[in-house]
Amino acid sequence: MNISASKAFGKQSIIFDDLYDSNPIVSYMRQVIRDTVMKNIKPGSQILEVNAGTATDAIFFARNGFRISAYDISPGMVAKSQEKINALGLNDRVSFEELSYENIDQVEQQFDYVYSNFGGLNCTSELPMVVNKLCDRLKPDGKATLVILPPFTLWEKLHYLRGNKKIAQRRKTLEPSNAHIEGINFKCWYYTPQEVSNALQGKIKDSDIQGLCIFTPPSFMEKFPKMLPRVFHLLTKIDGIIKRWPLFRRIGDYYIYTFTKV
């Protein structure tokens, strides 16, 4: 994960929860992602979480009976997470340390489940290397759920119709794109599900791919559910039906890639 991204998210860590916990689209996405994990994970599993942010998901899993080893490259995120974990008395279930997922091979332990949420893996130019290292941290028959941003998403392209080329063109396929958070610029890369599959070839025995926010608007359109609640509800229902269809699972704001190690 690049250093500029670490600084950007570190700076945002102070307000991160305030920004996203009140966003109804983020809440919807979290529920879909968590439902996916809960359907795949075995009771009592030990989870490895990378780009763990402010420990929002780690706390959820800890409260559901799992043990989590969480890592993030941003000192600000680690400090904020530890503060929350201490306040909730979850130190016996959650450990949180500063480490880039590019160096996750420094962790010797193997886990039952690996988890990465909300496009953290898009902050590396070395995704094949990273997903292989994450797979190596799994026990045989262990599972992983990775939530990744693809290079094409329907809602952003629709912004051409509104004359907003900045949004419509911000995802690139052959070169990194520029991202901007809290006054800091950094690079990010977009990957197709096929690139993840190719990177893991021979190491996994099955995979499941779901599109996330296909017809449902992406999180930056947070006013949409408040202005058009019935339409928003309908769009989430449609996404629930089509999310695994071969075309549609590739064009959401994110896709959820779950696999089982050989």
C-alpha positions in Angstrom: 0.0 0.0 0.0 1.5 3.3 -1.0 2.7 5.8 1.6 0.6 8.7 0.3 -2.6 6.6 0.8 -1.4 5.8 4.4 -1.0 9.5 5.1 -4.4 10.4 3.5 -6.4 7.8 5.5 -4.4 8.6 8.6 -5.5 12.2 8.4 -9.1 11.0 7.8 -9.1 8.6 10.7 -10.2 11.3 13.1 -13.5 11.9 11.2 -13.7 8.5 9.4 -16.5 7.1 11.5 -18.5 10.3 11.4 -18.3 10.4 7.7 -19.3 6.8 6.9 -21.4 5.5 9.9 -24.2 7.8 9.0 -24.2 7.1 5.3 -27.2 4.8 4.5 -25.5 3.4 1.4 -22.4 2.4 3.3 -24.6 0.8 5.9 -26.3 -1.2 3.2 -23.0 -2.3 1.7 -21.6 -3.3 5.1 -24.7 -5.5 5.6 -24.3 -7.3 2.3 -20.6 -7.9 2.9 -21.1 -9.1 6.4 -23.9 -11.4 5.4 -21.5 -12.9 2.9 -18.9 -13.5 5.5 -21.3 -14.9 8.1 -22.6 -17.4 5.5 -19.1 -18.7 4.8 -17.3 -18.5 8.1 -17.3 -21.3 10.7 -18.1 -20.7 14.4 -15.0 -19.8 16.5 -12.9 -19.0 13.4 -9.8 -16.8 13.7 -9.9 -13.9 11.2 -7.0 -12.0 9.6 -8.2 -8.6 8.5 -6.0 -6.2 6.4 -6.6 -2.5 5.7 -8.8 -2.7 8.7 -9.5 1.0 9.0 -11.0 2.1 12.3 -11.9 -1.5 13.4 -15.6 -1.2 12.5 -15.8 -4.7 11.0 -13.3 -6.2 13.5 -15.6 -5.0 16.3 -18.6 -6.5 14.6 -16.9 -9.9 14.2 -15.5 -9.9 17.8 -19.1 -9.3 19.1 -20.2 -12.3 17.1 -17.7 -14.7 18.8 -14.7 -14.5 16.5 -11.0 -13.6 17.2 -9.5 -11.0 14.9 -5.9 -10.1 14.1 -6.3 -6.8 12.3 -3.6 -4.8 10.5 -3.5 -1.3 8.8 -0.6 0.7 7.4 -1.9 4.0 8.8 -0.7 4.9 12.3 -3.8 7.2 12.6 -6.2 4.3 11.9 -4.3 2.0 14.3 -4.5 4.6 17.1 -8.2 5.2 16.5 -8.9 1.5 16.4 -7.1 0.8 19.6 -9.0 3.5 21.3 -12.3 2.0 20.3 -11.2 -1.6 21.1 -10.1 -0.5 24.6 -13.3 1.4 25.3 -15.4 -1.6 24.4 -13.2 -4.1 26.4 -12.5 -6.2 23.3 -8.7 -6.5 23.8 -9.1 -10.3 24.4 -10.7 -10.8 21.0 -9.1 -8.1 18.8 -5.4 -7.4 18.2 -4.6 -4.4 16.0 -1.2 -3.6 14.7 0.5 -1.3 12.1 1.5 -3.3 9.0 1.1 -3.1 5.3 -0.7 -6.0 3.6 2.3 -6.1 1.2 4.3 -7.3 4.1 1.7 -9.7 5.5 4.0 -12.6 5.0 5.8 -11.3 8.2 2.8 -12.7 10.1 3.7 -16.4 10.7 0.3 -17.5 11.9 -2.3 -19.1 9.6 -6.0 -18.2 9.9 -9.4 -19.7 9.2 -10.6 -16.6 7.3 -9.0 -13.6 5.6 -10.9 -10.4 5.1 -10.3 -7.1 3.3 -13.1 -4.5 2.9 -14.0 -1.5 0.8 -11.2 -1.4 -1.8 -8.2 -1.2 0.5 -6.5 -3.6 -2.0 -6.9 -1.0 -4.7 -4.1 1.0 -3.1 -1.4 -1.4 -4.3 0.1 -1.9 -7.8 1.0 -5.4 -6.8 -2.4 -7.1 -6.3 -1.3 -10.5 -7.6 1.5 -10.6 -5.1 -0.7 -9.4 -2.2 -3.6 -11.8 -2.8 -1.1 -14.7 -3.0 0.4 -13.6 0.4 -3.1 -13.4 1.9 -3.9 -16.9 0.5 -0.7 -18.2 2.1 -1.9 -17.0 5.5 -5.0 -19.3 5.2 -5.1 -22.8 6.6 -6.1 -25.5 4.1 -9.8 -25.2 3.3 -9.7 -21.7 4.8 -11.8 -18.9 3.2 -11.3 -15.3 2.2 -13.6 -12.4 1.3 -12.0 -9.5 -0.6 -14.0 -6.4 -1.5 -12.4 -4.7 -4.5 -13.1 -1.8 -6.9 -13.4 -2.9 -10.6 -12.3 -0.7 -13.5 -15.8 -0.1 -14.8 -18.9 0.8 -12.8 -22.2 1.7 -14.3 -23.1 4.7 -12.0 -19.9 6.5 -12.7 -20.3 6.1 -16.4 -23.8 7.5 -16.2 -22.2 10.8 -15.0 -21.3 11.4 -18.7 -25.0 12.2 -19.1 -24.6 14.9 -16.5 -21.5 16.3 -18.1 -19.3 15.3 -15.2 -16.3 13.7 -16.9 -14.2 13.9 -13.7 -16.4 11.2 -12.1 -17.1 9.3 -15.3 -13.4 8.9 -16.2 -11.8 8.5 -12.8 -11.3 4.7 -13.1 -8.6 3.7 -15.4 -7.6 0.2 -16.6 -4.0 0.4 -17.9 -2.6 3.0 -15.5 -3.2 4.2 -12.0 -5.9 6.7 -11.2 -5.5 9.8 -9.0 -7.4 9.8 -5.7 -7.7 12.7 -3.3 -8.6 12.5 0.5 -8.1 15.2 3.1 -5.9 17.3 0.8 -3.5 14.4 0.0 -3.2 12.9 -3.5 -2.4 9.2 -4.0 -2.6 6.5 -6.6 -5.0 3.7 -6.9 -5.4 0.8 -9.3 -8.6 -1.0 -10.5 -8.7 -4.8 -10.9 -11.2 -7.2 -12.6 -12.4 -10.4 -10.9 -10.5 -12.3 -13.6 -7.2 -10.7 -12.5 -7.8 -12.0 -9.0 -8.7 -15.5 -10.3 -5.6 -15.6 -12.5 -3.4 -14.5 -9.5 -4.8 -17.3 -7.4 -4.8 -20.0 -10.0 -3.9 -23.4 -8.6 -4.2 -22.2 -5.0 -8.0 -22.1 -4.7 -10.7 -24.7 -5.3 -13.8 -22.5 -5.6 -14.7 -18.9 -5.8 -17.9 -16.7 -5.6 -18.2 -13.3 -7.1 -20.9 -10.8 -6.3 -21.4 -7.3 -7.7 -22.1 -4.7 -5.0 -24.0 -1.4 -5.8 -24.7 -2.3 -9.4 -28.0 -0.5 -9.8 -27.9 0.7 -6.2 -26.1 4.1 -6.2 -22.5 4.3 -4.8 -21.8 5.7 -1.4 -20.9 9.3 -2.7 -24.6 9.6 -3.6 -25.7 9.3 0.0 -28.6 11.7 -0.4 -30.3 9.3 -2.9 -31.9 7.0 -0.2 -33.3 10.0 1.7 -34.8 11.6 -1.4 -36.0 8.4 -3.1 -36.3 5.8 -0.4 -38.7 3.5 -2.3 -36.6 3.6 -5.4 -33.5 2.9 -3.4 -35.1 -0.1 -1.7 -36.2 -1.4 -5.2 -32.7 -1.0 -6.6 -31.2 -3.0 -3.7 -33.7 -5.8 -4.3 -32.8 -5.9 -8.0 -29.1 -6.0 -7.1 -29.9 -8.9 -4.8 -31.3 -10.9 -7.7 -28.6 -10.1 -10.3 -25.5 -9.7 -8.2 -24.0 -13.0 -9.4 -25.0 -12.8 -13.0 -21.7 -12.9 -15.1 -22.1 -9.4 -16.7 -23.5 -7.5 -13.7 -21.1 -8.8 -11.1 -18.4 -7.0 -12.9 -19.9 -3.5 -13.1 -20.9 -2.6 -9.6 -19.1 0.0 -7.5 -17.3 -3.0 -5.9 -17.3 -6.7 -6.2 -17.1 -9.2 -3.4 -14.7 -12.0 -4.2 -14.9 -15.0 -1.8 -12.7 -18.1 -2.3 -11.7 -21.3 -0.6 -8.0 -22.3 -0.4 -7.0 -25.8 -1.6 
